[in-house]
Amino acid sequence: MINTLNKIEVVTDFKHLQIREITDTGVYHRRTLSPNAILAEDEHQEVKDKAELEWTDEVKASWATFQAEQAEQQAKKEAE
């Protein structure tokens, strides 16, 4: 099954990429990529280009900091 890229949207301060594709049966498939994602070799070139443009080192560092803070908060909750 080959999906055709239909839309790329950049959302959140962390520049998540929302991808909408159309399957060969005409059904929409949606997925979201985070700035720490490792893109597959067979990823759509347009998605790779958008990620390279949007996922600056600053954005990646900000996302990593946010994730670490969330994990810390979760650990504190679980320890209570």
Phi and psi in degrees as a GROMACS rama.xvg file:
@    title "Ramachandran Plot"
@    xaxis  label "Phi"
@    yaxis  label "Psi"
@TYPE xy
-109.88  127.111  ILE-2
-95.9576  138.739  ASN-3
-98.5572  127.744  THR-4
-63.7763  130.142  LEU-5
-113.463  -38.3108  ASN-6
-159.862  144.209  LYS-7
-125.581  125.547  ILE-8
-121.254  141.095  GLU-9
-101.08  121.679  VAL-10
-130.685  155.391  VAL-11
71.3247  163.423  THR-12
-65.134  -19.6144  ASP-13
-91.9543  6.60438  PHE-14
60.2348  42.4846  LYS-15
-62.8528  144.449  HIS-16
-103.656  119.675  LEU-17
-96.3349  121.777  GLN-18
-110.265  131.659  ILE-19
-120.575  126.871  ARG-20
-123.333  160.497  GLU-21
-115.784  127.127  ILE-22
-76.2633  169.759  THR-23
-66.2587  -12.8845  ASP-24
-95.5869  2.47704  THR-25
88.0694  8.65184  GLY-26
-92.7598  140.18  VAL-27
-76.0016  140.221  TYR-28
-124.402  127.579  HIS-29
-119.484  146.329  ARG-30
-153.218  159.114  ARG-31
-125.029  135.965  THR-32
-113.255  134.284  LEU-33
-95.7495  159.149  SER-34
-60.9416  -14.4889  PRO-35
-96.7327  7.25023  ASN-36
-68.8295  143.039  ALA-37
-99.9339  115.183  ILE-38
-78.0969  136.667  LEU-39
-65.105  151.658  ALA-40
-59.397  -33.4718  GLU-41
-93.4216  15.5752  ASP-42
-63.1765  149.577  GLU-43
-55.0468  135.86  HIS-44
-61.1661  -35.025  GLN-45
-62.5129  -36.4088  GLU-46
-68.5933  -43.9663  VAL-47
-59.107  -44.0854  LYS-48
-63.5762  -42.6762  ASP-49
-65.6271  -42.2843  LYS-50
-61.8033  -43.9552  ALA-51
-61.9174  -38.8005  GLU-52
-69.8085  -45.13  LEU-53
-87.3057  -34.8546  GLU-54
-87.3671  70.9218  TRP-55
-69.7221  167.618  THR-56
-59.4079  -36.1184  ASP-57
-64.1991  -44.7874  GLU-58
-63.8026  -44.2285  VAL-59
-62.3095  -42.2815  LYS-60
-66.2732  -41.0128  ALA-61
-62.9429  -42.4954  SER-62
-64.0512  -42.929  TRP-63
-62.8384  -41.0932  ALA-64
-63.1904  -45.6565  THR-65
-59.1246  -45.8971  PHE-66
-62.7243  -41.3359  GLN-67
-63.6114  -41.7106  ALA-68
-63.1638  -41.5995  GLU-69
-63.853  -41.895  GLN-70
-65.0704  -38.8969  ALA-71
-64.2918  -43.957  GLU-72
-63.1266  -40.4947  GLN-73
-64.5403  -42.2466  GLN-74
-63.428  -38.9312  ALA-75
-63.8496  -42.1979  LYS-76
-60.7783  -44.4599  LYS-77
-68.8444  -27.2489  GLU-78
-78.3336  -18.2738  ALA-79
